[in-house]
Amino acid sequence: MNYDEVIRAIQKRLDRLETQETPTGGGSGGGISLQDVYPVGSIYLSMDSTDPAVKLGFGSWEQIQGRFLVGVSSETEFNAPGKTGGAKTVALTSSNMPSHRHSISNMSAGQITAGGIGSKYSVILQGGTMNTNYSGSGTAHDNLPPYFAVYIWRRVSGGAVTV
Protein backbone atom coordinates (compact mmCIF):
# COMPACT_ATOMS: atom_id res chain seq x y z
CA MET A 1 0.00 0.00 0.00
CA ASN A 2 1.43 3.41 -0.92
CA TYR A 3 1.03 6.58 1.14
CA ASP A 4 -2.03 7.82 -0.79
CA GLU A 5 -3.81 4.48 -0.33
CA VAL A 6 -3.07 4.50 3.42
CA ILE A 7 -4.49 8.02 3.78
CA ARG A 8 -7.63 7.03 1.83
CA ALA A 9 -8.10 3.87 3.93
CA ILE A 10 -7.81 5.84 7.19
CA GLN A 11 -10.24 8.47 5.90
CA LYS A 12 -12.77 5.75 4.92
CA ARG A 13 -12.55 4.23 8.41
CA LEU A 14 -13.07 7.64 10.00
CA ASP A 15 -16.04 8.32 7.72
CA ARG A 16 -17.60 4.99 8.78
CA LEU A 17 -17.03 5.82 12.45
CA GLU A 18 -18.68 9.23 12.00
CA THR A 19 -21.86 7.68 10.64
CA GLN A 20 -22.14 5.16 13.49
CA GLU A 21 -23.36 5.98 16.96
CA THR A 22 -20.32 5.93 19.16
CA PRO A 23 -20.85 5.01 22.79
CA THR A 24 -19.26 7.07 25.52
CA GLY A 25 -15.77 5.87 26.33
CA GLY A 26 -14.01 5.12 29.51
CA GLY A 27 -14.81 1.45 29.96
CA SER A 28 -17.77 0.13 32.00
CA GLY A 29 -19.35 -1.35 28.89
CA GLY A 30 -19.17 1.92 27.00
CA GLY A 31 -16.46 1.00 24.47
CA ILE A 32 -14.19 3.55 22.83
CA SER A 33 -15.37 6.91 21.50
CA LEU A 34 -13.67 9.21 19.01
CA GLN A 35 -12.87 11.47 21.98
CA ASP A 36 -10.86 8.54 23.37
CA VAL A 37 -9.11 8.13 20.01
CA TYR A 38 -8.35 11.88 19.79
CA PRO A 39 -7.64 13.14 23.33
CA VAL A 40 -6.35 16.68 23.94
CA GLY A 41 -2.88 16.92 22.37
CA SER A 42 -3.69 14.50 19.52
CA ILE A 43 -2.83 15.18 15.89
CA TYR A 44 -5.49 14.77 13.19
CA LEU A 45 -4.41 14.50 9.52
CA SER A 46 -6.85 14.91 6.65
CA MET A 47 -7.16 15.68 2.95
CA ASP A 48 -10.30 17.68 3.89
CA SER A 49 -9.91 21.26 5.15
CA THR A 50 -12.95 20.99 7.46
CA ASP A 51 -12.14 21.77 11.10
CA PRO A 52 -12.21 18.48 13.05
CA ALA A 53 -14.53 20.15 15.61
CA VAL A 54 -17.15 20.22 12.84
CA LYS A 55 -16.25 16.87 11.29
CA LEU A 56 -15.91 14.90 14.55
CA GLY A 57 -18.32 16.95 16.66
CA PHE A 58 -16.05 17.68 19.61
CA GLY A 59 -13.03 19.60 20.83
CA SER A 60 -11.17 22.75 19.93
CA TRP A 61 -8.56 22.23 17.24
CA GLU A 62 -5.62 24.35 16.14
CA GLN A 63 -4.49 24.10 12.52
CA ILE A 64 -0.76 23.58 11.97
CA GLN A 65 0.36 25.14 8.68
CA GLY A 66 3.63 25.12 6.76
CA ARG A 67 5.36 22.66 9.10
CA PHE A 68 6.74 19.13 8.80
CA LEU A 69 6.12 16.63 11.56
CA VAL A 70 9.16 14.93 13.08
CA GLY A 71 9.41 12.39 15.87
CA VAL A 72 10.62 13.48 19.31
CA SER A 73 14.14 12.21 20.02
CA SER A 74 17.08 12.90 22.31
CA GLU A 75 18.61 15.26 19.72
CA THR A 76 18.50 18.89 20.87
CA GLU A 77 16.45 20.05 17.88
CA PHE A 78 13.74 17.40 18.44
CA ASN A 79 13.79 16.81 22.21
CA ALA A 80 10.28 18.04 23.14
CA PRO A 81 6.79 17.71 21.66
CA GLY A 82 5.59 20.98 20.12
CA LYS A 83 9.12 22.28 19.55
CA THR A 84 9.57 24.15 16.24
CA GLY A 85 12.55 25.09 14.12
CA GLY A 86 14.08 24.85 10.68
CA ALA A 87 14.02 27.13 7.66
CA LYS A 88 12.33 26.92 4.27
CA THR A 89 15.38 28.35 2.51
CA VAL A 90 19.03 28.61 3.51
CA ALA A 91 21.80 30.88 2.22
CA LEU A 92 25.10 29.04 2.40
CA THR A 93 28.08 30.90 3.77
CA SER A 94 31.71 30.15 3.06
CA SER A 95 31.87 28.31 6.39
CA ASN A 96 29.21 25.86 5.06
CA MET A 97 31.31 24.93 2.03
CA PRO A 98 34.28 22.60 2.12
CA SER A 99 37.64 24.32 1.99
CA HIS A 100 38.63 24.60 -1.68
CA ARG A 101 40.18 26.75 -4.39
CA HIS A 102 40.53 26.63 -8.14
CA SER A 103 43.89 27.15 -9.73
CA ILE A 104 45.88 26.60 -12.91
CA SER A 105 49.43 25.58 -12.25
CA ASN A 106 52.64 25.02 -14.25
CA MET A 107 51.87 27.85 -16.68
CA SER A 108 54.44 28.81 -19.29
CA ALA A 109 54.62 30.36 -22.75
CA GLY A 110 52.71 28.48 -25.42
CA GLN A 111 50.14 28.62 -28.17
CA ILE A 112 46.37 28.62 -28.04
CA THR A 113 43.83 28.00 -30.80
CA ALA A 114 40.99 30.51 -30.78
CA GLY A 115 37.34 29.80 -31.45
CA GLY A 116 37.74 26.68 -33.57
CA ILE A 117 38.90 28.65 -36.61
CA GLY A 118 42.35 27.16 -36.53
CA SER A 119 44.17 30.41 -35.80
CA LYS A 120 47.09 30.02 -33.43
CA TYR A 121 48.37 32.79 -31.23
CA SER A 122 51.53 32.90 -29.23
CA VAL A 123 50.92 33.94 -25.68
CA ILE A 124 53.18 34.69 -22.83
CA LEU A 125 51.89 33.56 -19.51
CA GLN A 126 53.31 34.31 -16.14
CA GLY A 127 54.99 31.24 -14.72
CA GLY A 128 53.64 29.70 -11.55
CA THR A 129 50.01 29.51 -10.41
CA MET A 130 46.91 31.53 -11.28
CA ASN A 131 43.75 31.47 -9.13
CA THR A 132 40.23 31.88 -10.49
CA ASN A 133 37.81 34.62 -9.49
CA TYR A 134 35.05 33.99 -7.00
CA SER A 135 31.70 32.87 -8.34
CA GLY A 136 28.19 32.61 -6.88
CA SER A 137 25.67 35.13 -5.65
CA GLY A 138 24.98 33.96 -2.11
CA THR A 139 21.22 33.69 -2.68
CA ALA A 140 19.23 31.23 -0.59
CA HIS A 141 18.38 27.77 -1.90
CA ASP A 142 15.42 25.51 -1.13
CA ASN A 143 15.86 23.37 1.94
CA LEU A 144 12.76 21.14 1.55
CA PRO A 145 12.73 17.36 1.49
CA PRO A 146 10.15 15.70 -0.78
CA TYR A 147 6.72 16.31 0.75
CA PHE A 148 3.05 15.38 0.65
CA ALA A 149 0.76 18.18 1.86
CA VAL A 150 -2.17 17.41 4.19
CA TYR A 151 -4.28 19.40 6.63
CA ILE A 152 -2.85 19.01 10.12
CA TRP A 153 -4.82 19.80 13.28
CA ARG A 154 -3.90 19.51 16.96
CA ARG A 155 -6.62 19.13 19.56
CA VAL A 156 -6.11 21.84 22.17
CA SER A 157 -9.13 21.42 24.44
CA GLY A 158 -12.81 20.73 24.79
CA GLY A 159 -15.59 18.25 24.76
CA ALA A 160 -18.67 18.07 22.58
CA VAL A 161 -19.32 20.91 20.15
CA THR A 162 -22.76 22.51 20.02
CA VAL A 163 -23.62 23.68 16.54
C-alpha positions in Angstrom: 0.0 0.0 0.0 1.4 3.4 -0.9 1.0 6.6 1.1 -2.0 7.8 -0.8 -3.8 4.5 -0.3 -3.1 4.5 3.4 -4.5 8.0 3.8 -7.6 7.0 1.8 -8.1 3.9 3.9 -7.8 5.8 7.2 -10.2 8.5 5.9 -12.8 5.8 4.9 -12.5 4.2 8.4 -13.1 7.6 10.0 -16.0 8.3 7.7 -17.6 5.0 8.8 -17.0 5.8 12.5 -18.7 9.2 12.0 -21.9 7.7 10.6 -22.1 5.2 13.5 -23.4 6.0 17.0 -20.3 5.9 19.2 -20.8 5.0 22.8 -19.3 7.1 25.5 -15.8 5.9 26.3 -14.0 5.1 29.5 -14.8 1.4 30.0 -17.8 0.1 32.0 -19.4 -1.3 28.9 -19.2 1.9 27.0 -16.5 1.0 24.5 -14.2 3.5 22.8 -15.4 6.9 21.5 -13.7 9.2 19.0 -12.9 11.5 22.0 -10.9 8.5 23.4 -9.1 8.1 20.0 -8.3 11.9 19.8 -7.6 13.1 23.3 -6.4 16.7 23.9 -2.9 16.9 22.4 -3.7 14.5 19.5 -2.8 15.2 15.9 -5.5 14.8 13.2 -4.4 14.5 9.5 -6.9 14.9 6.7 -7.2 15.7 2.9 -10.3 17.7 3.9 -9.9 21.3 5.1 -13.0 21.0 7.5 -12.1 21.8 11.1 -12.2 18.5 13.1 -14.5 20.2 15.6 -17.1 20.2 12.8 -16.2 16.9 11.3 -15.9 14.9 14.6 -18.3 17.0 16.7 -16.1 17.7 19.6 -13.0 19.6 20.8 -11.2 22.8 19.9 -8.6 22.2 17.2 -5.6 24.4 16.1 -4.5 24.1 12.5 -0.8 23.6 12.0 0.4 25.1 8.7 3.6 25.1 6.8 5.4 22.7 9.1 6.7 19.1 8.8 6.1 16.6 11.6 9.2 14.9 13.1 9.4 12.4 15.9 10.6 13.5 19.3 14.1 12.2 20.0 17.1 12.9 22.3 18.6 15.3 19.7 18.5 18.9 20.9 16.4 20.0 17.9 13.7 17.4 18.4 13.8 16.8 22.2 10.3 18.0 23.1 6.8 17.7 21.7 5.6 21.0 20.1 9.1 22.3 19.5 9.6 24.2 16.2 12.6 25.1 14.1 14.1 24.8 10.7 14.0 27.1 7.7 12.3 26.9 4.3 15.4 28.3 2.5 19.0 28.6 3.5 21.8 30.9 2.2 25.1 29.0 2.4 28.1 30.9 3.8 31.7 30.2 3.1 31.9 28.3 6.4 29.2 25.9 5.1 31.3 24.9 2.0 34.3 22.6 2.1 37.6 24.3 2.0 38.6 24.6 -1.7 40.2 26.8 -4.4 40.5 26.6 -8.1 43.9 27.1 -9.7 45.9 26.6 -12.9 49.4 25.6 -12.2 52.6 25.0 -14.3 51.9 27.8 -16.7 54.4 28.8 -19.3 54.6 30.4 -22.8 52.7 28.5 -25.4 50.1 28.6 -28.2 46.4 28.6 -28.0 43.8 28.0 -30.8 41.0 30.5 -30.8 37.3 29.8 -31.5 37.7 26.7 -33.6 38.9 28.6 -36.6 42.3 27.2 -36.5 44.2 30.4 -35.8 47.1 30.0 -33.4 48.4 32.8 -31.2 51.5 32.9 -29.2 50.9 33.9 -25.7 53.2 34.7 -22.8 51.9 33.6 -19.5 53.3 34.3 -16.1 55.0 31.2 -14.7 53.6 29.7 -11.5 50.0 29.5 -10.4 46.9 31.5 -11.3 43.7 31.5 -9.1 40.2 31.9 -10.5 37.8 34.6 -9.5 35.0 34.0 -7.0 31.7 32.9 -8.3 28.2 32.6 -6.9 25.7 35.1 -5.7 25.0 34.0 -2.1 21.2 33.7 -2.7 19.2 31.2 -0.6 18.4 27.8 -1.9 15.4 25.5 -1.1 15.9 23.4 1.9 12.8 21.1 1.5 12.7 17.4 1.5 10.2 15.7 -0.8 6.7 16.3 0.8 3.0 15.4 0.7 0.8 18.2 1.9 -2.2 17.4 4.2 -4.3 19.4 6.6 -2.9 19.0 10.1 -4.8 19.8 13.3 -3.9 19.5 17.0 -6.6 19.1 19.6 -6.1 21.8 22.2 -9.1 21.4 24.4 -12.8 20.7 24.8 -15.6 18.3 24.8 -18.7 18.1 22.6 -19.3 20.9 20.1 -22.8 22.5 20.0 -23.6 23.7 16.5 
